[in-house]
Amino acid sequence: MATSIKKLPDIEQVLSGNGACGGCPATMALRIVGKALGSNAIMLLTPSCSVASMGMTPKLGYNWPCINITFASAGSSASGITHALEVMQEKGRLQGELPTVFAWVGDGGTYDIGFQALSGAAERNDNIIFFCYNNEAYSNTGVQRSGATPRGSFTTTTPTGKRQPKKNMALLMLEHNIPYVATATVAYPGDLYDKVVKAKNIPGMKYIEIQAPCYLGWQFDMPETVQMSRMAVRSGAWLLWEAENGKISFNNPSSLIISGKKDAAPVDEYLMKQGRFNRLLKGPDAESRIAEIQGDIDREIAFIRERAKITI
């Protein structure tokens, strides 16, 4: 059972007064990550909302040493820092427990621009945690499509709705044979906290992807961030799972869907809560396009069920 939110540590690594939007899921998730990692960590950020909201150097909105790096280099930069720390420790220039080196990157810097360096870090099994907070678009620069944008979604570069399904980056990372891969969401903070604690204590490369519904890009009311995330999980549009050394296990409530004990909620209600699907829902071909999205979800559930060797 996941840790209760009431039992999370009081430590706060995200400071008050940062420039994030109200209800920002990236900041909500980072608060939970901070409680799990503690203060002994080094944070790397690529261009993103989290950089825009962190404040002006030398005063930051995050209570860690933070390094702003280029879009394409999160994996390689984090690898370089962790190796430097290891060398410093070997030479006696650094005492005590080494800081946790982690990259905090949006879906654009993970799925698209930064994938080469991420894949390289995974192939080397470098001792870092790579977080992708996935808001399914380039939200910081005006909401353009990314490889994480789902089929049917409006963005400024898909004005009639994206025609292609999104990638499954977590499964791509699983195929790199790294020690730990997990998915999470702000609607289940105890689950996220437990996964970060676990990742912190596993040597080698770790990848955690957090679904992060953005009210601006997804076009829903600001206070509904957690509700949107919960609806995504209950519809099967976002599955909660983790894999240690390639062995997949599912977390509630996704485990109930995967095992066949509970049906996923129809995707219609989830889509209707988001303005980014308005053009799809109001078009003459709405029924067939919703069916396409439902088909994408059903296919992903079937695929990961087979990958995990679960029969129902």
DAJOVEN-V197823 format. One record per residue. RES is the residue in one small letter. PHI is phi in whole degrees, -180 to 180 (none if undefined). OMEGA is omega in degrees with one decimal (NA if undefined). D_CENTER is the distance of its C-alpha to the mean C-alpha in Angstrom with 1 decimal. Layout:
res->RES phi->PHI omega->OMEGA d_center->D_CENTER
res->RES phi->PHI omega->OMEGA d_center->D_CENTER
//
This chain:
res->m phi->none omega->-178.0 d_center->21.1
res->a phi->-67 omega->177.1 d_center->18.1
res->t phi->-60 omega->176.9 d_center->19.3
res->s phi->-68 omega->179.0 d_center->20.6
res->i phi->-61 omega->179.0 d_center->19.3
res->k phi->-69 omega->-176.8 d_center->22.9
res->k phi->-103 omega->177.3 d_center->22.9
res->l phi->-70 omega->-179.6 d_center->20.0
res->p phi->-61 omega->-179.8 d_center->21.6
res->d phi->-78 omega->-176.8 d_center->23.0
res->i phi->-57 omega->179.0 d_center->21.7
res->e phi->-126 omega->176.6 d_center->20.0
res->q phi->-96 omega->172.4 d_center->18.4
res->v phi->-97 omega->-173.1 d_center->17.4
res->l phi->-87 omega->178.0 d_center->20.9
res->s phi->-69 omega->176.6 d_center->22.5
res->g phi->89 omega->177.1 d_center->23.5
res->n phi->-74 omega->-169.5 d_center->20.5
res->g phi->-92 omega->-178.8 d_center->20.3
res->a phi->-69 omega->174.0 d_center->17.1
res->c phi->-64 omega->172.7 d_center->17.8
res->g phi->-61 omega->-179.0 d_center->18.8
res->g phi->75 omega->-178.6 d_center->16.2
res->c phi->-64 omega->-178.2 d_center->13.3
res->p phi->-70 omega->179.0 d_center->10.1
res->a phi->-63 omega->179.0 d_center->8.7
res->t phi->-70 omega->176.0 d_center->12.0
res->m phi->-60 omega->-179.6 d_center->12.0
res->a phi->-65 omega->-178.9 d_center->8.9
res->l phi->-65 omega->174.5 d_center->10.5
res->r phi->-60 omega->179.2 d_center->13.7
res->i phi->-67 omega->177.6 d_center->12.7
res->v phi->-59 omega->179.5 d_center->11.5
res->g phi->-62 omega->178.2 d_center->14.9
res->k phi->-66 omega->-179.9 d_center->16.8
res->a phi->-80 omega->-176.7 d_center->15.7
res->l phi->-82 omega->-174.1 d_center->16.2
res->g phi->78 omega->-171.7 d_center->19.3
res->s phi->-86 omega->-175.6 d_center->21.1
res->n phi->-88 omega->-176.8 d_center->21.7
res->a phi->-153 omega->175.8 d_center->18.8
res->i phi->-125 omega->-172.6 d_center->18.4
res->m phi->-110 omega->173.7 d_center->15.5
res->l phi->-115 omega->-178.8 d_center->15.1
res->l phi->-132 omega->170.5 d_center->13.8
res->t phi->-94 omega->177.6 d_center->14.2
res->p phi->-52 omega->-173.0 d_center->15.6
res->s phi->-175 omega->174.6 d_center->13.3
res->c phi->-61 omega->-178.1 d_center->13.7
res->s phi->-67 omega->173.6 d_center->13.0
res->v phi->-74 omega->-178.2 d_center->16.0
res->a phi->-63 omega->-175.5 d_center->18.0
res->s phi->-99 omega->-172.0 d_center->17.9
res->m phi->-84 omega->179.6 d_center->18.5
res->g phi->97 omega->-175.9 d_center->22.3
res->m phi->-100 omega->175.7 d_center->25.0
res->t phi->-57 omega->9.0 d_center->25.7
res->p phi->-91 omega->177.8 d_center->27.3
res->k phi->-98 omega->-173.7 d_center->26.0
res->l phi->-122 omega->176.8 d_center->22.3
res->g phi->-86 omega->179.9 d_center->20.1
res->y phi->-121 omega->-172.9 d_center->18.4
res->n phi->-94 omega->172.9 d_center->20.7
res->w phi->-132 omega->163.1 d_center->19.9
res->p phi->-63 omega->-176.2 d_center->21.3
res->c phi->-122 omega->179.8 d_center->19.0
res->i phi->-126 omega->175.3 d_center->19.5
res->n phi->-87 omega->-175.7 d_center->18.7
res->i phi->-127 omega->-177.6 d_center->18.7
res->t phi->-77 omega->-178.9 d_center->18.8
res->f phi->-52 omega->-168.9 d_center->16.2
res->a phi->-85 omega->-165.1 d_center->17.3
res->s phi->-117 omega->-176.6 d_center->17.7
res->a phi->-60 omega->-178.5 d_center->14.7
res->g phi->-62 omega->-177.7 d_center->15.2
res->s phi->-72 omega->179.2 d_center->19.0
res->s phi->-67 omega->177.4 d_center->19.2
res->a phi->-63 omega->177.6 d_center->17.3
res->s phi->-62 omega->-179.7 d_center->19.6
res->g phi->-62 omega->-179.0 d_center->22.6
res->i phi->-67 omega->-178.1 d_center->22.0
res->t phi->-66 omega->176.9 d_center->21.6
res->h phi->-69 omega->176.9 d_center->24.7
res->a phi->-62 omega->178.0 d_center->26.6
res->l phi->-63 omega->179.5 d_center->26.0
res->e phi->-64 omega->178.5 d_center->27.3
res->v phi->-66 omega->177.8 d_center->30.3
res->m phi->-60 omega->178.5 d_center->31.1
res->q phi->-67 omega->178.7 d_center->31.1
res->e phi->-61 omega->-178.6 d_center->33.3
res->k phi->-89 omega->177.6 d_center->35.7
res->g phi->79 omega->-178.5 d_center->35.9
res->r phi->-89 omega->-179.8 d_center->34.5
res->l phi->-138 omega->-176.1 d_center->31.5
res->q phi->-108 omega->175.3 d_center->32.2
res->g phi->82 omega->-177.7 d_center->30.3
res->e phi->-70 omega->179.5 d_center->26.7
res->l phi->-69 omega->176.0 d_center->24.6
res->p phi->-64 omega->171.1 d_center->21.7
res->t phi->-77 omega->177.8 d_center->18.1
res->v phi->-96 omega->-179.9 d_center->16.8
res->f phi->-138 omega->175.8 d_center->13.1
res->a phi->-103 omega->-179.5 d_center->11.4
res->w phi->-118 omega->-164.0 d_center->9.1
res->v phi->-135 omega->175.7 d_center->8.4
res->g phi->-76 omega->-177.6 d_center->7.5
res->d phi->-68 omega->177.6 d_center->7.5
res->g phi->-63 omega->179.5 d_center->11.3
res->g phi->-80 omega->179.2 d_center->11.5
res->t phi->-108 omega->-175.0 d_center->9.5
res->y phi->-71 omega->-168.9 d_center->10.8
res->d phi->-117 omega->-168.2 d_center->14.1
res->i phi->-66 omega->-174.7 d_center->15.7
res->g phi->-101 omega->-172.7 d_center->14.3
res->f phi->-66 omega->-178.0 d_center->14.2
res->q phi->-61 omega->-178.8 d_center->17.7
res->a phi->-68 omega->176.8 d_center->17.3
res->l phi->-63 omega->179.5 d_center->14.1
res->s phi->-62 omega->178.2 d_center->16.2
res->g phi->-64 omega->177.9 d_center->19.1
res->a phi->-63 omega->179.0 d_center->17.6
res->a phi->-68 omega->179.6 d_center->16.6
res->e phi->-63 omega->178.1 d_center->20.1
res->r phi->-81 omega->-176.5 d_center->21.6
res->n phi->57 omega->178.9 d_center->19.6
res->d phi->-68 omega->-171.9 d_center->19.4
res->n phi->-84 omega->179.7 d_center->18.7
res->i phi->-138 omega->167.5 d_center->15.4
res->i phi->-112 omega->177.8 d_center->11.9
res->f phi->-107 omega->176.6 d_center->9.4
res->f phi->-100 omega->167.6 d_center->6.0
res->c phi->-109 omega->170.8 d_center->3.9
res->y phi->-94 omega->-164.7 d_center->3.3
res->n phi->-103 omega->173.5 d_center->4.5
res->n phi->-101 omega->168.7 d_center->7.9
res->e phi->66 omega->175.4 d_center->9.6
res->a phi->-177 omega->170.8 d_center->12.2
res->y phi->-85 omega->-171.6 d_center->13.7
res->s phi->-70 omega->-175.1 d_center->14.1
res->n phi->-67 omega->-175.5 d_center->15.7
res->t phi->-110 omega->174.7 d_center->18.4
res->g phi->113 omega->175.2 d_center->19.5
res->v phi->70 omega->169.3 d_center->17.1
res->q phi->-97 omega->-179.9 d_center->17.7
res->r phi->-69 omega->171.5 d_center->16.3
res->s phi->-130 omega->175.6 d_center->13.8
res->g phi->-66 omega->179.4 d_center->13.3
res->a phi->-95 omega->-178.9 d_center->10.5
res->t phi->-70 omega->-177.9 d_center->13.0
res->p phi->-76 omega->176.6 d_center->14.6
res->r phi->-56 omega->175.5 d_center->18.4
res->g phi->90 omega->-174.3 d_center->20.6
res->s phi->-78 omega->171.5 d_center->18.5
res->f phi->-76 omega->164.4 d_center->20.5
res->t phi->-138 omega->179.7 d_center->19.5
res->t phi->-69 omega->176.4 d_center->22.1
res->t phi->-106 omega->171.4 d_center->22.2
res->t phi->-133 omega->-172.2 d_center->22.3
res->p phi->-65 omega->177.1 d_center->24.9
res->t phi->-105 omega->-178.9 d_center->26.0
res->g phi->99 omega->179.9 d_center->22.6
res->k phi->-65 omega->-175.3 d_center->20.6
res->r phi->-94 omega->-175.5 d_center->22.6
res->q phi->-104 omega->174.0 d_center->20.3
res->p phi->-73 omega->178.5 d_center->17.5
res->k phi->-79 omega->172.3 d_center->14.0
res->k phi->-71 omega->169.4 d_center->13.1
res->n phi->-114 omega->-173.2 d_center->11.5
res->m phi->-67 omega->-179.3 d_center->9.7
res->a phi->-62 omega->177.5 d_center->9.1
res->l phi->-69 omega->174.5 d_center->12.8
res->l phi->-61 omega->178.4 d_center->13.8
res->m phi->-69 omega->176.9 d_center->12.6
res->l phi->-60 omega->-179.4 d_center->14.4
res->e phi->-74 omega->172.6 d_center->17.5
res->h phi->-82 omega->178.2 d_center->17.5
res->n phi->61 omega->176.7 d_center->18.9
res->i phi->-89 omega->-173.3 d_center->16.9
res->p phi->-64 omega->-173.0 d_center->17.5
res->y phi->-149 omega->174.3 d_center->14.2
res->v phi->-135 omega->179.2 d_center->11.1
res->a phi->-150 omega->170.0 d_center->9.0
res->t phi->-118 omega->-177.4 d_center->6.7
res->a phi->-157 omega->179.0 d_center->6.7
res->t phi->-160 omega->-177.7 d_center->7.3
res->v phi->-69 omega->-179.8 d_center->9.6
res->a phi->-74 omega->-179.3 d_center->12.5
res->y phi->-129 omega->-172.2 d_center->12.8
res->p phi->-65 omega->178.7 d_center->12.8
res->g phi->-65 omega->176.2 d_center->15.1
res->d phi->-62 omega->177.4 d_center->13.1
res->l phi->-61 omega->-179.4 d_center->10.2
res->y phi->-58 omega->-178.0 d_center->13.1
res->d phi->-62 omega->-178.9 d_center->14.8
res->k phi->-69 omega->178.5 d_center->12.2
res->v phi->-70 omega->176.4 d_center->11.9
res->v phi->-58 omega->179.6 d_center->15.7
res->k phi->-63 omega->-179.0 d_center->16.1
res->a phi->-61 omega->-179.0 d_center->14.1
res->k phi->-58 omega->-173.9 d_center->16.2
res->n phi->-100 omega->176.4 d_center->19.3
res->i phi->-107 omega->176.6 d_center->18.8
res->p phi->-72 omega->179.1 d_center->20.3
res->g phi->99 omega->-174.9 d_center->18.9
res->m phi->-81 omega->176.1 d_center->15.6
res->k phi->-129 omega->179.4 d_center->12.5
res->y phi->-128 omega->178.0 d_center->9.0
res->i phi->-128 omega->-180.0 d_center->6.1
res->e phi->-112 omega->-174.3 d_center->2.9
res->i phi->-116 omega->175.2 d_center->2.4
res->q phi->-69 omega->-171.5 d_center->4.7
res->a phi->-135 omega->-178.6 d_center->6.7
res->p phi->-61 omega->-177.6 d_center->10.2
res->c phi->-101 omega->-175.8 d_center->12.3
res->y phi->-63 omega->-178.6 d_center->15.9
res->l phi->-71 omega->-178.4 d_center->17.4
res->g phi->-78 omega->-177.4 d_center->15.9
res->w phi->-89 omega->176.6 d_center->15.8
res->q phi->66 omega->170.7 d_center->19.2
res->f phi->-132 omega->-178.4 d_center->19.4
res->d phi->-70 omega->-173.7 d_center->21.0
res->m phi->-51 omega->-177.5 d_center->19.2
res->p phi->-71 omega->-172.0 d_center->19.9
res->e phi->-99 omega->-177.7 d_center->18.2
res->t phi->-56 omega->-176.9 d_center->14.5
res->v phi->-66 omega->179.4 d_center->14.3
res->q phi->-61 omega->179.8 d_center->16.7
res->m phi->-62 omega->-179.9 d_center->14.8
res->s phi->-66 omega->178.6 d_center->11.7
res->r phi->-65 omega->178.7 d_center->14.4
res->m phi->-65 omega->178.3 d_center->16.2
res->a phi->-62 omega->-180.0 d_center->13.4
res->v phi->-68 omega->-176.1 d_center->13.4
res->r phi->-69 omega->176.6 d_center->17.2
res->s phi->-87 omega->-176.4 d_center->17.8
res->g phi->84 omega->177.7 d_center->15.9
res->a phi->-68 omega->174.5 d_center->13.8
res->w phi->-137 omega->-177.8 d_center->10.7
res->l phi->-105 omega->177.7 d_center->11.7
res->l phi->-98 omega->179.7 d_center->11.1
res->w phi->-154 omega->175.0 d_center->12.3
res->e phi->-147 omega->-179.8 d_center->12.7
res->a phi->-137 omega->174.4 d_center->15.1
res->e phi->-107 omega->-178.6 d_center->17.5
res->n phi->52 omega->173.3 d_center->19.6
res->g phi->89 omega->-179.1 d_center->18.9
res->k phi->-91 omega->-174.7 d_center->19.8
res->i phi->-88 omega->168.1 d_center->17.4
res->s phi->-131 omega->-175.2 d_center->17.7
res->f phi->-108 omega->-177.3 d_center->16.3
res->n phi->-110 omega->178.7 d_center->15.6
res->n phi->-65 omega->3.6 d_center->17.4
res->p phi->-89 omega->-178.2 d_center->17.7
res->s phi->-63 omega->-179.1 d_center->16.3
res->s phi->-61 omega->179.5 d_center->18.9
res->l phi->-69 omega->177.9 d_center->21.6
res->i phi->-70 omega->-177.4 d_center->20.6
res->i phi->-63 omega->-178.1 d_center->20.4
res->s phi->-78 omega->-178.9 d_center->23.6
res->g phi->83 omega->179.6 d_center->25.4
res->k phi->-76 omega->-179.6 d_center->26.3
res->k phi->-146 omega->177.4 d_center->24.8
res->d phi->-78 omega->172.0 d_center->24.3
res->a phi->-67 omega->176.0 d_center->21.2
res->a phi->-66 omega->175.9 d_center->22.0
res->p phi->-57 omega->-173.5 d_center->23.1
res->v phi->-75 omega->-172.8 d_center->20.6
res->d phi->-55 omega->-175.8 d_center->23.2
res->e phi->-64 omega->177.5 d_center->22.7
res->y phi->-60 omega->179.6 d_center->19.0
res->l phi->-67 omega->-175.5 d_center->19.8
res->m phi->-68 omega->178.1 d_center->22.8
res->k phi->-79 omega->-173.8 d_center->20.9
res->q phi->-118 omega->179.6 d_center->19.3
res->g phi->-65 omega->-177.8 d_center->21.6
res->r phi->-67 omega->177.5 d_center->19.8
res->f phi->-104 omega->-175.6 d_center->21.4
res->n phi->-59 omega->-178.1 d_center->24.8
res->r phi->-63 omega->178.3 d_center->26.4
res->l phi->-66 omega->-173.7 d_center->25.5
res->l phi->-71 omega->-177.5 d_center->26.7
res->k phi->-97 omega->-177.8 d_center->29.9
res->g phi->-81 omega->-179.2 d_center->30.9
res->p phi->-67 omega->-179.7 d_center->33.7
res->d phi->-102 omega->-174.3 d_center->31.5
res->a phi->-55 omega->-175.3 d_center->28.9
res->e phi->-61 omega->-178.0 d_center->29.7
res->s phi->-71 omega->-178.9 d_center->29.2
res->r phi->-75 omega->173.1 d_center->25.9
res->i phi->-64 omega->178.3 d_center->24.4
res->a phi->-62 omega->176.4 d_center->25.7
res->e phi->-63 omega->179.8 d_center->23.9
res->i phi->-65 omega->176.7 d_center->20.5
res->q phi->-61 omega->177.2 d_center->21.6
res->g phi->-64 omega->176.5 d_center->22.6
res->d phi->-60 omega->-179.4 d_center->19.3
res->i phi->-65 omega->-179.2 d_center->17.7
res->d phi->-62 omega->179.5 d_center->20.8
res->r phi->-65 omega->179.4 d_center->20.7
res->e phi->-65 omega->178.3 d_center->17.1
res->i phi->-63 omega->180.0 d_center->18.3
res->a phi->-64 omega->-177.6 d_center->21.5
res->f phi->-67 omega->-177.5 d_center->20.0
res->i phi->-73 omega->173.7 d_center->17.7
res->r phi->-62 omega->177.7 d_center->20.6
res->e phi->-67 omega->179.8 d_center->22.9
res->r phi->-63 omega->179.9 d_center->20.7
res->a phi->-87 omega->178.7 d_center->20.7
res->k phi->60 omega->177.2 d_center->24.5
res->i phi->-106 omega->177.3 d_center->24.5
res->t phi->-113 omega->178.2 d_center->27.4
res->i phi->-129 omega->NA d_center->28.4
//
